[in-house]
Amino acid sequence: EKYDDIPVEATGNNCPPHIESFSDVEMGEIIMG
């Protein structure tokens, strides 16, 4: 898929660590349904 070709940058103080999948983060009950 093309998702791996989308460049993403985060700069500044206290940037969150990168994730490999959505299971790596707590998205919350409302978002995950």
CHARMM internal coordinates of N, CA and C (Angstrom, degrees):
IC EDIT
DIST 1 N 1 CA 1.4375
DIST 1 CA 1 C 1.5150
ANGL 1 N 1 CA 1 C 110.28
DIST 1 C 2 N 1.2971
ANGL 1 CA 1 C 2 N 116.12
DIHE 1 N 1 CA 1 C 2 N 168.59
DIST 2 N 2 CA 1.4637
ANGL 1 C 2 N 2 CA 122.22
DIHE 1 CA 1 C 2 N 2 CA -177.59
DIST 2 CA 2 C 1.5268
ANGL 2 N 2 CA 2 C 113.63
DIHE 1 C 2 N 2 CA 2 C -84.50
DIST 2 C 3 N 1.3401
ANGL 2 CA 2 C 3 N 118.65
DIHE 2 N 2 CA 2 C 3 N -5.36
DIST 3 N 3 CA 1.4623
ANGL 2 C 3 N 3 CA 120.48
DIHE 2 CA 2 C 3 N 3 CA -176.94
DIST 3 CA 3 C 1.5200
ANGL 3 N 3 CA 3 C 112.35
DIHE 2 C 3 N 3 CA 3 C -59.66
DIST 3 C 4 N 1.3250
ANGL 3 CA 3 C 4 N 117.81
DIHE 3 N 3 CA 3 C 4 N -34.00
DIST 4 N 4 CA 1.4619
ANGL 3 C 4 N 4 CA 120.77
DIHE 3 CA 3 C 4 N 4 CA 179.71
DIST 4 CA 4 C 1.5178
ANGL 4 N 4 CA 4 C 112.55
DIHE 3 C 4 N 4 CA 4 C -70.43
DIST 4 C 5 N 1.3240
ANGL 4 CA 4 C 5 N 118.33
DIHE 4 N 4 CA 4 C 5 N -14.79
DIST 5 N 5 CA 1.4597
ANGL 4 C 5 N 5 CA 122.56
DIHE 4 CA 4 C 5 N 5 CA -178.89
DIST 5 CA 5 C 1.5255
ANGL 5 N 5 CA 5 C 113.45
DIHE 4 C 5 N 5 CA 5 C -92.21
DIST 5 C 6 N 1.3346
ANGL 5 CA 5 C 6 N 118.11
DIHE 5 N 5 CA 5 C 6 N -1.60
DIST 6 N 6 CA 1.4612
ANGL 5 C 6 N 6 CA 122.11
DIHE 5 CA 5 C 6 N 6 CA -178.68
DIST 6 CA 6 C 1.5268
ANGL 6 N 6 CA 6 C 108.62
DIHE 5 C 6 N 6 CA 6 C -87.68
DIST 6 C 7 N 1.3489
ANGL 6 CA 6 C 7 N 117.58
DIHE 6 N 6 CA 6 C 7 N 114.53
DIST 7 N 7 CA 1.4673
ANGL 6 C 7 N 7 CA 118.79
DIHE 6 CA 6 C 7 N 7 CA -179.86
DIST 7 CA 7 C 1.5321
ANGL 7 N 7 CA 7 C 111.30
DIHE 6 C 7 N 7 CA 7 C -73.29
DIST 7 C 8 N 1.3134
ANGL 7 CA 7 C 8 N 115.88
DIHE 7 N 7 CA 7 C 8 N 137.90
DIST 8 N 8 CA 1.4621
ANGL 7 C 8 N 8 CA 121.70
DIHE 7 CA 7 C 8 N 8 CA 178.96
DIST 8 CA 8 C 1.5171
ANGL 8 N 8 CA 8 C 107.92
DIHE 7 C 8 N 8 CA 8 C -133.37
DIST 8 C 9 N 1.3361
ANGL 8 CA 8 C 9 N 116.58
DIHE 8 N 8 CA 8 C 9 N 132.01
DIST 9 N 9 CA 1.4581
ANGL 8 C 9 N 9 CA 121.65
DIHE 8 CA 8 C 9 N 9 CA 177.24
DIST 9 CA 9 C 1.5164
ANGL 9 N 9 CA 9 C 109.37
DIHE 8 C 9 N 9 CA 9 C -129.78
DIST 9 C 10 N 1.3136
ANGL 9 CA 9 C 10 N 115.85
DIHE 9 N 9 CA 9 C 10 N 142.66
DIST 10 N 10 CA 1.4627
ANGL 9 C 10 N 10 CA 122.00
DIHE 9 CA 9 C 10 N 10 CA 173.52
DIST 10 CA 10 C 1.5161
ANGL 10 N 10 CA 10 C 106.93
DIHE 9 C 10 N 10 CA 10 C -130.00
DIST 10 C 11 N 1.3318
ANGL 10 CA 10 C 11 N 116.11
DIHE 10 N 10 CA 10 C 11 N 127.67
DIST 11 N 11 CA 1.4565
ANGL 10 C 11 N 11 CA 120.27
DIHE 10 CA 10 C 11 N 11 CA -179.61
DIST 11 CA 11 C 1.5187
ANGL 11 N 11 CA 11 C 109.44
DIHE 10 C 11 N 11 CA 11 C -129.92
DIST 11 C 12 N 1.3086
ANGL 11 CA 11 C 12 N 115.19
DIHE 11 N 11 CA 11 C 12 N 165.36
DIST 12 N 12 CA 1.4559
ANGL 11 C 12 N 12 CA 119.95
DIHE 11 CA 11 C 12 N 12 CA 177.86
DIST 12 CA 12 C 1.5124
ANGL 12 N 12 CA 12 C 111.48
DIHE 11 C 12 N 12 CA 12 C 110.17
DIST 12 C 13 N 1.3097
ANGL 12 CA 12 C 13 N 114.88
DIHE 12 N 12 CA 12 C 13 N -166.76
DIST 13 N 13 CA 1.4610
ANGL 12 C 13 N 13 CA 121.26
DIHE 12 CA 12 C 13 N 13 CA -179.03
DIST 13 CA 13 C 1.5196
ANGL 13 N 13 CA 13 C 110.69
DIHE 12 C 13 N 13 CA 13 C -89.48
DIST 13 C 14 N 1.3156
ANGL 13 CA 13 C 14 N 116.13
DIHE 13 N 13 CA 13 C 14 N 143.39
DIST 14 N 14 CA 1.4685
ANGL 13 C 14 N 14 CA 123.02
DIHE 13 CA 13 C 14 N 14 CA 175.51
DIST 14 CA 14 C 1.5240
ANGL 14 N 14 CA 14 C 113.26
DIHE 13 C 14 N 14 CA 14 C 58.69
DIST 14 C 15 N 1.3178
ANGL 14 CA 14 C 15 N 117.84
DIHE 14 N 14 CA 14 C 15 N 41.64
DIST 15 N 15 CA 1.4643
ANGL 14 C 15 N 15 CA 120.84
DIHE 14 CA 14 C 15 N 15 CA 175.33
DIST 15 CA 15 C 1.5258
ANGL 15 N 15 CA 15 C 108.93
DIHE 14 C 15 N 15 CA 15 C -66.20
DIST 15 C 16 N 1.3181
ANGL 15 CA 15 C 16 N 117.48
DIHE 15 N 15 CA 15 C 16 N 139.43
DIST 16 N 16 CA 1.4672
ANGL 15 C 16 N 16 CA 118.88
DIHE 15 CA 15 C 16 N 16 CA 179.09
DIST 16 CA 16 C 1.5270
ANGL 16 N 16 CA 16 C 110.36
DIHE 15 C 16 N 16 CA 16 C -69.81
DIST 16 C 17 N 1.3226
ANGL 16 CA 16 C 17 N 117.69
DIHE 16 N 16 CA 16 C 17 N 153.30
DIST 17 N 17 CA 1.4651
ANGL 16 C 17 N 17 CA 120.36
DIHE 16 CA 16 C 17 N 17 CA 177.72
DIST 17 CA 17 C 1.5253
ANGL 17 N 17 CA 17 C 110.51
DIHE 16 C 17 N 17 CA 17 C -68.40
DIST 17 C 18 N 1.3287
ANGL 17 CA 17 C 18 N 117.18
DIHE 17 N 17 CA 17 C 18 N 154.24
DIST 18 N 18 CA 1.4638
ANGL 17 C 18 N 18 CA 119.79
DIHE 17 CA 17 C 18 N 18 CA 179.19
DIST 18 CA 18 C 1.5254
ANGL 18 N 18 CA 18 C 109.87
DIHE 17 C 18 N 18 CA 18 C -70.72
DIST 18 C 19 N 1.3160
ANGL 18 CA 18 C 19 N 116.42
DIHE 18 N 18 CA 18 C 19 N 157.97
DIST 19 N 19 CA 1.4609
ANGL 18 C 19 N 19 CA 121.51
DIHE 18 CA 18 C 19 N 19 CA 178.31
DIST 19 CA 19 C 1.5162
ANGL 19 N 19 CA 19 C 108.76
DIHE 18 C 19 N 19 CA 19 C -122.46
DIST 19 C 20 N 1.3071
ANGL 19 CA 19 C 20 N 115.86
DIHE 19 N 19 CA 19 C 20 N 155.00
DIST 20 N 20 CA 1.4605
ANGL 19 C 20 N 20 CA 121.70
DIHE 19 CA 19 C 20 N 20 CA 176.58
DIST 20 CA 20 C 1.5248
ANGL 20 N 20 CA 20 C 111.20
DIHE 19 C 20 N 20 CA 20 C -98.19
DIST 20 C 21 N 1.3444
ANGL 20 CA 20 C 21 N 117.61
DIHE 20 N 20 CA 20 C 21 N -26.11
DIST 21 N 21 CA 1.4582
ANGL 20 C 21 N 21 CA 121.11
DIHE 20 CA 20 C 21 N 21 CA 179.47
DIST 21 CA 21 C 1.5238
ANGL 21 N 21 CA 21 C 108.97
DIHE 20 C 21 N 21 CA 21 C -154.05
DIST 21 C 22 N 1.3237
ANGL 21 CA 21 C 22 N 116.64
DIHE 21 N 21 CA 21 C 22 N 164.08
DIST 22 N 22 CA 1.4567
ANGL 21 C 22 N 22 CA 120.71
DIHE 21 CA 21 C 22 N 22 CA -179.17
DIST 22 CA 22 C 1.5245
ANGL 22 N 22 CA 22 C 111.64
DIHE 21 C 22 N 22 CA 22 C -66.95
DIST 22 C 23 N 1.3319
ANGL 22 CA 22 C 23 N 117.96
DIHE 22 N 22 CA 22 C 23 N -21.07
DIST 23 N 23 CA 1.4631
ANGL 22 C 23 N 23 CA 119.64
DIHE 22 CA 22 C 23 N 23 CA 177.89
DIST 23 CA 23 C 1.5253
ANGL 23 N 23 CA 23 C 111.71
DIHE 22 C 23 N 23 CA 23 C -71.64
DIST 23 C 24 N 1.3354
ANGL 23 CA 23 C 24 N 117.92
DIHE 23 N 23 CA 23 C 24 N -11.70
DIST 24 N 24 CA 1.4603
ANGL 23 C 24 N 24 CA 122.04
DIHE 23 CA 23 C 24 N 24 CA 178.65
DIST 24 CA 24 C 1.5252
ANGL 24 N 24 CA 24 C 112.91
DIHE 23 C 24 N 24 CA 24 C -77.48
DIST 24 C 25 N 1.3240
ANGL 24 CA 24 C 25 N 118.55
DIHE 24 N 24 CA 24 C 25 N -13.11
DIST 25 N 25 CA 1.4603
ANGL 24 C 25 N 25 CA 121.23
DIHE 24 CA 24 C 25 N 25 CA -177.07
DIST 25 CA 25 C 1.5216
ANGL 25 N 25 CA 25 C 110.72
DIHE 24 C 25 N 25 CA 25 C -127.68
DIST 25 C 26 N 1.3236
ANGL 25 CA 25 C 26 N 115.18
DIHE 25 N 25 CA 25 C 26 N 155.73
DIST 26 N 26 CA 1.4575
ANGL 25 C 26 N 26 CA 121.47
DIHE 25 CA 25 C 26 N 26 CA 175.53
DIST 26 CA 26 C 1.5214
ANGL 26 N 26 CA 26 C 107.93
DIHE 25 C 26 N 26 CA 26 C -89.20
DIST 26 C 27 N 1.3291
ANGL 26 CA 26 C 27 N 117.08
DIHE 26 N 26 CA 26 C 27 N 106.94
DIST 27 N 27 CA 1.4572
ANGL 26 C 27 N 27 CA 121.65
DIHE 26 CA 26 C 27 N 27 CA -176.50
DIST 27 CA 27 C 1.5263
ANGL 27 N 27 CA 27 C 112.57
DIHE 26 C 27 N 27 CA 27 C -87.83
DIST 27 C 28 N 1.3056
ANGL 27 CA 27 C 28 N 118.06
DIHE 27 N 27 CA 27 C 28 N -15.16
DIST 28 N 28 CA 1.4560
ANGL 27 C 28 N 28 CA 120.84
DIHE 27 CA 27 C 28 N 28 CA -179.81
DIST 28 CA 28 C 1.5187
ANGL 28 N 28 CA 28 C 111.43
DIHE 27 C 28 N 28 CA 28 C 94.10
DIST 28 C 29 N 1.3029
ANGL 28 CA 28 C 29 N 115.57
DIHE 28 N 28 CA 28 C 29 N 151.75
DIST 29 N 29 CA 1.4594
ANGL 28 C 29 N 29 CA 121.70
DIHE 28 CA 28 C 29 N 29 CA -176.14
DIST 29 CA 29 C 1.5242
ANGL 29 N 29 CA 29 C 112.68
DIHE 28 C 29 N 29 CA 29 C -64.81
DIST 29 C 30 N 1.3368
ANGL 29 CA 29 C 30 N 117.85
DIHE 29 N 29 CA 29 C 30 N -36.96
DIST 30 N 30 CA 1.4676
ANGL 29 C 30 N 30 CA 121.08
DIHE 29 CA 29 C 30 N 30 CA -178.08
DIST 30 CA 30 C 1.5231
ANGL 30 N 30 CA 30 C 110.74
DIHE 29 C 30 N 30 CA 30 C -65.15
DIST 30 C 31 N 1.3232
ANGL 30 CA 30 C 31 N 117.45
DIHE 30 N 30 CA 30 C 31 N -44.33
DIST 31 N 31 CA 1.4665
ANGL 30 C 31 N 31 CA 120.82
DIHE 30 CA 30 C 31 N 31 CA -178.77
DIST 31 CA 31 C 1.5275
ANGL 31 N 31 CA 31 C 110.83
DIHE 30 C 31 N 31 CA 31 C -70.11
DIST 31 C 32 N 1.3267
ANGL 31 CA 31 C 32 N 117.39
DIHE 31 N 31 CA 31 C 32 N -44.62
DIST 32 N 32 CA 1.4563
ANGL 31 C 32 N 32 CA 121.29
DIHE 31 CA 31 C 32 N 32 CA -175.35
DIST 32 CA 32 C 1.5243
ANGL 32 N 32 CA 32 C 112.79
DIHE 31 C 32 N 32 CA 32 C -77.86
DIST 32 C 33 N 1.3379
ANGL 32 CA 32 C 33 N 117.32
DIHE 32 N 32 CA 32 C 33 N -16.40
DIST 33 N 33 CA 1.4543
ANGL 32 C 33 N 33 CA 121.63
DIHE 32 CA 32 C 33 N 33 CA 176.21
DIST 33 CA 33 C 1.4529
ANGL 33 N 33 CA 33 C 112.65
DIHE 32 C 33 N 33 CA 33 C 71.38
END
COOR INIT
IC SEED 1 N 1 CA 1 C
IC BUILD
